[in-house]
């Protein structure tokens, strides 16, 4: 638990250069697409809060108490819940941005015609040196980053969980360790 507190304290300074180098602009552009009732799963320290359009109806979830504390400091009301068991009725939300886990629960709470917006770091190109390093460093990175997976095939997970990808763009997360540089940005809907 001590490391979770330290990680929450260091997260914003650790990612600040990447935010200034374009990640913040990507967040803002992606979140301008939200509509209706919005659910942000795993909102962390709340770096997305300032990027939502004025008046957006956003519900934030964050299971880590230390991240949730920082999220609240940004003025957000937080539901302390993990993505694997969302405490909301079926078909409750119109938009779900930036989801990294529990896509089955996301399907359940997303309204028909709703959209899932994502900006996720992902597994590198198959058979690349970086992909091999991601597999080697998965355990240590997961411990360091409080459960974060550096080698997840997020696009494959979307397809496997019945989402149709409307658009996807591959990017590189600048000023971050190589194991989390590959990023996908886009939108998906229930298929």
C-alpha positions as CSV (number, residue, x, y, z in Angstrom):
1,X,0.0,0.0,0.0
2,X,2.9,2.4,0.6
3,X,4.0,2.0,-3.0
4,X,0.5,2.8,-4.2
5,X,0.6,6.1,-2.3
6,X,4.0,7.0,-3.7
7,X,3.0,6.0,-7.2
8,X,-0.1,8.2,-7.0
9,X,2.0,11.1,-5.8
10,X,4.6,10.6,-8.6
11,X,2.2,9.8,-11.5
12,X,1.5,13.3,-12.7
13,X,5.1,14.5,-12.6
14,X,6.2,11.2,-14.2
15,X,3.9,11.8,-17.2
16,X,4.1,15.6,-17.4
17,X,6.6,15.7,-20.3
18,X,4.5,13.3,-22.3
19,X,1.4,15.4,-21.6
20,X,3.2,18.6,-22.8
21,X,4.6,16.7,-25.9
22,X,1.2,16.0,-27.3
23,X,-0.6,13.4,-25.1
24,X,-2.7,16.2,-23.5
25,X,-3.8,17.5,-26.9
26,X,-4.7,13.9,-27.9
27,X,-6.8,13.5,-24.8
28,X,-8.6,16.8,-25.4
29,X,-9.3,15.9,-29.0
30,X,-10.6,12.4,-28.1
31,X,-12.8,13.7,-25.2
32,X,-14.4,16.4,-27.3
33,X,-16.2,13.4,-28.9
34,X,-18.1,12.5,-25.7
35,X,-21.9,12.8,-25.6
36,X,-24.7,12.0,-23.2
37,X,-23.9,10.4,-19.9
38,X,-20.1,9.5,-19.7
39,X,-18.4,6.8,-17.6
40,X,-14.6,7.1,-17.2
41,X,-13.2,3.8,-15.8
42,X,-10.0,3.9,-13.9
43,X,-9.7,7.7,-13.9
44,X,-6.4,7.6,-12.0
45,X,-5.3,11.0,-10.8
46,X,-7.7,12.7,-13.1
47,X,-5.6,14.0,-15.9
48,X,-8.6,13.8,-18.2
49,X,-10.8,16.0,-16.0
50,X,-9.7,19.3,-17.6
51,X,-10.1,17.9,-21.1
52,X,-13.8,17.2,-21.1
53,X,-16.1,19.7,-22.7
54,X,-17.7,22.2,-20.3
55,X,-20.9,20.7,-18.9
56,X,-20.0,17.1,-19.7
57,X,-22.0,14.7,-17.4
58,X,-19.0,12.5,-16.3
59,X,-19.0,9.7,-13.7
60,X,-15.5,8.8,-12.6
61,X,-14.5,5.4,-11.2
62,X,-11.1,4.6,-9.6
63,X,-10.4,1.6,-7.4
64,X,-7.1,2.9,-5.8
65,X,-7.8,5.1,-2.8
66,X,-4.7,7.1,-3.3
67,X,-5.4,7.8,-7.0
68,X,-9.0,8.6,-6.1
69,X,-7.8,11.1,-3.5
70,X,-5.9,13.0,-6.2
71,X,-8.9,12.7,-8.6
72,X,-11.1,14.3,-5.9
73,X,-8.6,17.1,-5.5
74,X,-9.3,18.0,-9.2
75,X,-13.0,18.5,-8.3
76,X,-14.3,15.1,-9.5
77,X,-16.9,13.0,-7.7
78,X,-15.5,9.5,-7.6
79,X,-17.1,6.0,-7.3
80,X,-14.4,3.8,-5.8
81,X,-15.0,0.7,-7.9
82,X,-12.9,-1.5,-10.2
83,X,-13.7,-2.1,-13.8
84,X,-14.6,-5.8,-13.2
85,X,-17.7,-5.0,-11.1
86,X,-19.2,-1.6,-12.0
87,X,-22.0,-0.6,-9.6
88,X,-24.3,0.7,-12.3
89,X,-27.5,-0.6,-14.0
90,X,-27.3,-2.1,-17.5
91,X,-27.3,0.4,-20.4
92,X,-26.5,3.4,-18.1
93,X,-24.0,5.3,-20.2
94,X,-23.7,6.8,-23.7
95,X,-19.9,7.1,-23.8
96,X,-17.1,5.2,-22.1
97,X,-13.7,6.7,-22.7
98,X,-10.2,5.3,-22.0
99,X,-11.0,1.7,-20.9
100,X,-8.1,-0.7,-20.3
101,X,-9.9,-3.6,-18.7
102,X,-13.1,-5.4,-18.1
103,X,-14.6,-4.9,-21.5
104,X,-17.5,-7.3,-20.6
105,X,-18.6,-4.9,-17.9
106,X,-18.2,-2.0,-20.3
107,X,-20.5,-3.7,-22.8
108,X,-23.1,-4.2,-20.0
109,X,-23.2,-0.5,-19.0
110,X,-22.9,1.0,-22.4
111,X,-26.2,2.0,-24.0
112,X,-27.1,0.6,-27.5
113,X,-25.6,3.1,-30.0
114,X,-23.1,4.3,-27.4
115,X,-19.4,4.6,-28.0
116,X,-16.2,3.5,-26.2
117,X,-13.4,6.0,-26.6
118,X,-9.8,4.8,-25.9
119,X,-6.3,6.1,-25.6
120,X,-4.3,3.1,-24.4
121,X,-0.7,2.0,-24.4
122,X,-0.5,-1.4,-26.0
123,X,1.7,-4.3,-27.1
124,X,4.3,-3.4,-29.7
125,X,4.3,-4.8,-33.2
126,X,4.4,-8.7,-33.2
127,X,7.9,-10.2,-33.2
128,X,9.6,-6.9,-32.7
129,X,12.4,-6.4,-30.2
130,X,10.2,-4.1,-28.2
131,X,7.4,-6.7,-27.9
132,X,9.9,-9.2,-26.6
133,X,11.1,-6.6,-24.0
134,X,7.5,-5.9,-23.0
135,X,7.0,-9.6,-22.3
136,X,10.2,-9.8,-20.3
137,X,9.5,-6.7,-18.3
138,X,5.7,-7.3,-17.8
139,X,6.0,-8.5,-14.2
140,X,8.4,-5.8,-13.0
141,X,6.4,-3.1,-14.8
142,X,3.1,-4.3,-13.4
143,X,4.6,-4.2,-9.9
144,X,6.1,-0.7,-10.5
145,X,3.0,0.8,-12.1
146,X,0.5,-0.7,-9.6
147,X,-1.1,-3.3,-11.9
148,X,-0.6,-1.7,-15.3
149,X,0.0,-4.1,-18.2
150,X,2.7,-3.1,-20.6
151,X,2.0,-5.8,-23.2
152,X,-1.8,-5.9,-23.6
153,X,-3.3,-6.5,-27.1
154,X,-6.0,-4.0,-26.5
155,X,-7.3,-3.9,-30.1
156,X,-7.5,-7.7,-30.0
157,X,-9.4,-7.6,-26.7
158,X,-11.9,-5.1,-28.2
159,X,-12.6,-7.5,-31.1
160,X,-12.8,-10.5,-28.7
161,X,-15.4,-8.8,-26.6
162,X,-17.7,-7.9,-29.4
163,X,-16.7,-4.3,-30.1
164,X,-16.6,-3.0,-33.7
165,X,-13.7,-0.5,-34.1
166,X,-15.0,2.7,-35.8
167,X,-11.5,4.2,-36.0
168,X,-8.1,3.6,-34.6
169,X,-4.8,5.4,-34.9
170,X,-1.4,4.1,-33.7
171,X,0.9,6.6,-32.0
172,X,4.0,6.6,-29.8
173,X,3.8,8.0,-26.3
174,X,6.8,10.4,-26.3
175,X,8.9,10.9,-23.2
176,X,7.8,7.6,-21.6
177,X,9.7,4.4,-21.1
178,X,9.8,2.3,-24.3
179,X,7.7,-0.5,-22.8
180,X,4.7,1.8,-22.7
181,X,5.3,4.0,-25.8
182,X,3.1,2.2,-28.4
183,X,-0.4,3.8,-28.1
184,X,-3.8,3.3,-29.8
185,X,-6.3,6.1,-30.0
186,X,-9.8,5.7,-31.3
187,X,-13.5,4.7,-30.9
188,X,-15.5,1.5,-30.9
189,X,-19.1,0.6,-30.6
190,X,-21.0,-2.6,-29.7
191,X,-21.2,-4.9,-32.7
